[in-house]
Amino acid sequence: MADLSVNIAGVEFKNPVIPASGVFGYGHEYEEFYPLSKLGGIATKGTTGQLRPGNPAPRIAETPMGMLNSVGLQNPGIDTFIERELPYLMSKDTVIIANIAGSTAEECAEVAAKLDETDVHMIELNISCPNVKHGGAAFGVSCEGAAGVTEMVRKATKKPLIVKLSPNVTDIAAIAKSVEAAGADCLSLINTLLGMRIDINTRRPVLRNNCGGMSGPAVFPIAVRMVWQVCNAVKIPVIGMGGISSGRDAIEMMMAGASAVQVGAAIITDPFAPVKIINEMNEILDNWEKSNIRDIIGSVKPW
């Protein structure tokens, strides 16, 4: 068995596989299938300052090799999360990453300040969600917006800060550098790509919100490219995500430079996907006679 442990911004992960925010909830349902301690970490459902009901249904739809979603950050609010969900998560012997979002930079900072008083291991700031009508993508599509909200949240917490980037931009590396300069300890990417489908019989979009975030295997090559570009532009660690559905995908993403990976859409079709990915990574490294996962990080050899 290879050593799969990685260190990200001073936090030790037993392995680099993390269920992504939004698909895993708070882990309750998945614990019926396997101990959550098998995971490298858990990125919680995005949490805002107040309760959000989310967008009206239909808000999830299949696409070839992927899915569209416009759930809209449905969550119980930060106070309920800290009171009811966080104690349960912190007992599971894995790294807990609290994903946060807000309609304003001030809301994001307020949520981060409340988490700063808890034992949560890391905070992941979502500046890229395309599913809400206020905030979200507005922060992540410009260097100024991304840096501004990052700086405000950085001042509100001493926790290791991950900033989750949007792929719906023209220059992902420039935005990554602006977020690094504003105080981020780590970056995660990519969030979903903005997409749309239309029911030709009703002539209406398949999602009630008209547009939604596209994820799944179809976006994987885009994610690998963006992770590689960002890893070559910044000095802080990167967590890669976007269409990862196998151990081979995870290793490919880490070869592009990612220090860890998040798994999203794959869990919708197979709740065992994160554990299978961990096992497959071990098998591949054993076949290669590699004893340490860290040896493959950034090992791609561009032509």
C-alpha positions in Angstrom: 0.0 0.0 0.0 1.4 3.4 -1.0 1.5 6.3 1.3 -1.4 8.5 0.1 -1.1 11.2 2.7 -0.7 14.8 1.6 -0.2 18.1 3.4 -2.2 21.1 2.3 -1.6 24.5 3.9 -0.4 22.8 7.0 -3.3 20.4 7.3 -2.6 16.6 7.1 -4.9 14.5 4.9 -4.6 10.7 5.2 -5.4 10.5 1.4 -6.1 13.1 -1.3 -9.7 12.2 -2.0 -12.4 14.7 -0.8 -16.2 14.6 -1.7 -16.9 18.0 -3.2 -19.2 20.5 -1.7 -22.9 20.1 -2.5 -23.0 16.3 -3.4 -22.2 14.9 0.0 -24.4 17.0 2.3 -23.1 16.5 5.8 -22.2 12.8 5.3 -25.1 11.3 7.2 -26.5 9.3 4.3 -23.1 8.0 3.2 -22.1 6.8 6.6 -24.6 4.0 6.0 -22.3 2.7 3.3 -18.8 3.2 4.7 -17.0 4.9 7.6 -16.4 8.6 6.8 -12.9 8.1 8.2 -11.9 6.4 5.0 -12.0 9.7 3.2 -9.2 12.2 3.0 -11.6 15.0 3.9 -15.2 16.3 3.4 -16.1 19.6 1.8 -19.5 20.5 3.4 -22.5 21.8 1.6 -22.1 25.5 0.9 -23.2 27.6 4.0 -24.4 31.1 4.0 -25.3 33.6 6.7 -29.0 32.8 6.8 -31.1 29.8 5.8 -31.6 29.5 2.0 -34.4 27.4 0.5 -32.6 27.1 -2.9 -34.0 27.4 -6.3 -37.4 25.9 -7.4 -37.6 22.5 -9.1 -36.7 21.2 -11.6 -33.1 22.0 -10.6 -31.2 18.9 -11.7 -31.0 17.4 -15.2 -28.9 14.8 -17.0 -26.7 15.7 -19.9 -24.5 13.5 -22.0 -21.5 12.5 -19.8 -22.6 14.8 -17.1 -25.4 16.8 -15.3 -26.7 20.3 -14.9 -27.7 21.7 -11.5 -29.2 24.9 -10.2 -29.8 23.9 -6.6 -29.0 27.4 -5.5 -27.1 26.9 -2.3 -29.9 25.5 -0.3 -28.6 25.3 3.3 -29.8 25.9 6.9 -27.5 28.9 7.6 -24.3 29.2 9.5 -25.7 29.2 13.0 -27.6 25.9 12.5 -24.7 24.4 10.7 -22.4 25.1 13.7 -24.9 23.9 16.2 -26.3 20.8 14.6 -24.0 19.5 11.8 -20.4 20.5 12.7 -20.2 18.5 16.0 -21.2 15.4 14.1 -18.7 16.0 11.3 -15.8 16.8 13.6 -16.2 13.4 15.3 -15.5 11.4 12.0 -11.7 11.3 12.0 -11.2 13.1 8.7 -10.5 16.7 7.6 -13.6 18.9 7.6 -13.6 21.7 5.1 -16.4 24.2 5.6 -17.6 25.6 2.3 -19.0 29.1 2.6 -20.7 31.6 0.2 -22.7 34.8 0.4 -24.5 37.4 -1.6 -21.9 40.0 -0.4 -18.3 40.0 0.6 -19.5 41.2 4.1 -21.7 38.1 4.4 -18.8 35.8 3.4 -16.6 37.4 6.0 -19.3 37.2 8.7 -19.7 33.5 8.1 -15.9 32.9 8.1 -15.6 34.8 11.4 -18.2 32.5 13.1 -16.3 29.5 11.8 -13.1 30.9 13.1 -14.4 30.2 16.6 -15.0 26.5 15.9 -12.7 23.5 15.5 -13.3 23.2 11.7 -10.0 22.4 10.0 -10.3 24.6 6.8 -12.6 27.0 5.1 -13.4 26.9 1.4 -14.7 30.2 0.0 -17.0 29.8 -3.0 -16.6 32.8 -5.2 -17.7 30.9 -8.3 -21.2 29.4 -7.9 -23.2 30.2 -11.1 -26.6 29.2 -9.6 -27.5 32.2 -7.5 -28.7 35.5 -8.7 -26.6 37.7 -6.4 -22.9 37.2 -5.4 -21.3 33.9 -6.6 -20.1 34.4 -10.1 -19.9 38.2 -9.7 -17.0 37.7 -7.3 -15.1 35.2 -9.3 -15.1 36.5 -12.8 -12.7 39.4 -12.3 -9.4 39.8 -10.6 -10.7 42.7 -8.5 -13.8 41.0 -7.4 -12.0 37.8 -6.5 -9.2 39.5 -4.6 -11.6 41.8 -2.8 -13.8 39.1 -1.2 -10.7 36.9 -0.5 -9.0 39.8 1.3 -12.1 40.5 3.4 -12.5 36.8 4.4 -8.8 36.5 5.1 -9.1 39.3 7.7 -12.0 37.5 9.3 -10.3 34.1 10.0 -7.0 32.5 10.8 -8.2 29.2 9.5 -6.4 27.8 6.4 -8.4 29.4 3.5 -9.1 27.7 0.2 -10.7 29.8 -2.5 -12.8 27.9 -5.1 -12.4 29.4 -8.5 -14.9 29.7 -11.4 -14.0 28.3 -14.9 -16.4 30.8 -16.5 -13.6 33.3 -17.1 -11.1 34.2 -19.8 -7.9 34.0 -17.8 -8.1 31.6 -14.9 -4.4 32.0 -14.1 -4.7 35.8 -13.6 -7.6 35.4 -11.2 -5.7 32.6 -9.3 -2.7 35.0 -8.9 -4.9 37.8 -7.6 -6.5 35.5 -5.0 -3.1 34.2 -4.0 -1.9 37.8 -3.5 -5.0 38.6 -1.4 -4.2 35.9 1.2 -5.5 32.5 0.0 -3.6 29.5 1.4 -4.9 27.2 -1.3 -7.1 27.2 -4.4 -9.7 24.7 -5.6 -10.9 24.4 -9.1 -12.9 24.0 -11.2 -16.4 24.8 -10.1 -19.2 24.0 -12.6 -19.4 25.4 -16.1 -22.5 27.5 -16.9 -24.8 25.5 -19.2 -28.3 25.2 -20.5 -30.6 22.6 -22.1 -34.1 23.1 -23.7 -37.0 20.7 -23.8 -37.9 20.9 -27.5 -41.5 19.7 -26.8 -42.3 22.4 -24.3 -39.8 24.9 -25.6 -38.8 25.6 -22.0 -35.4 25.2 -20.4 -35.1 21.9 -18.6 -34.1 23.8 -15.4 -36.5 26.2 -13.8 -33.6 28.6 -13.3 -33.0 28.4 -17.1 -29.2 27.9 -16.7 -27.2 25.8 -14.3 -23.8 24.4 -13.6 -22.5 21.6 -15.7 -20.4 18.9 -14.1 -19.4 15.3 -14.8 -16.9 13.5 -17.0 -17.5 15.8 -20.0 -15.8 18.7 -18.2 -12.7 16.7 -17.1 -10.3 17.8 -19.9 -11.2 21.4 -19.2 -10.6 20.9 -15.5 -7.2 19.3 -16.1 -6.1 22.1 -18.4 -7.2 24.8 -16.0 -5.5 23.1 -13.0 -2.3 22.8 -14.9 -2.4 26.4 -15.9 -3.1 27.6 -12.3 -0.4 25.3 -10.8 2.1 26.9 -13.1 1.0 30.4 -12.1 0.9 30.2 -8.3 3.0 28.9 -5.4 0.2 27.8 -3.1 -1.3 24.3 -3.3 -4.2 23.5 -5.6 -7.1 21.0 -5.1 -8.3 19.8 -8.5 -11.9 18.8 -9.4 -14.2 18.6 -12.3 -15.3 15.2 -13.8 -13.1 13.0 -11.7 -14.7 9.5 -11.6 -11.8 7.0 -11.3 -8.5 6.6 -9.7 -6.8 7.1 -13.1 -8.6 10.5 -13.3 -7.4 11.5 -9.9 -3.8 10.6 -10.7 -4.0 12.5 -13.9 -5.3 15.6 -12.1 -2.5 15.3 -9.6 0.1 14.9 -12.4 -1.2 18.2 -13.7 -0.2 19.7 -10.3 -3.1 19.2 -7.9 -2.1 18.2 -4.3 -5.5 16.6 -3.7 -8.8 16.1 -5.6 -12.5 16.6 -5.0 -15.1 14.2 -6.4 -18.6 15.5 -7.2 -20.9 14.2 -9.9 -19.5 10.7 -9.7 -21.0 10.4 -6.2 -24.5 11.1 -7.6 -24.3 7.9 -9.7 -22.2 5.8 -7.3 -22.1 6.7 -3.6 -19.1 4.4 -3.3 -17.1 6.5 -5.8 -14.7 8.2 -3.4 -13.7 4.9 -1.8 -13.3 3.2 -5.1 -11.1 6.0 -6.3 -8.8 5.7 -3.2 -8.5 1.9 -3.8 -7.8 2.3 -7.5 -5.1 4.9 -6.8 -3.4 2.5 -4.5 -3.5 -0.3 -7.1 -2.0 2.0 -9.8 0.8 3.2 -7.5 1.5 -0.4 -6.4 1.7 -1.5 -10.1 4.1 1.4 -10.8 6.1 0.4 -7.6 5.6 3.9 -6.3 5.5 4.2 -2.5 4.4 7.8 -2.2 1.6 9.7 -3.9 3.4 12.9 -3.5 6.0 11.8 -6.1 3.4 12.2 -8.9 2.2 15.7 -8.0 3.1 18.0 -10.9 5.0 15.2 -12.7 3.5 15.8 -16.2 6.1 16.4 -18.9 4.7 18.9 -21.4 6.0 18.6 -25.0 
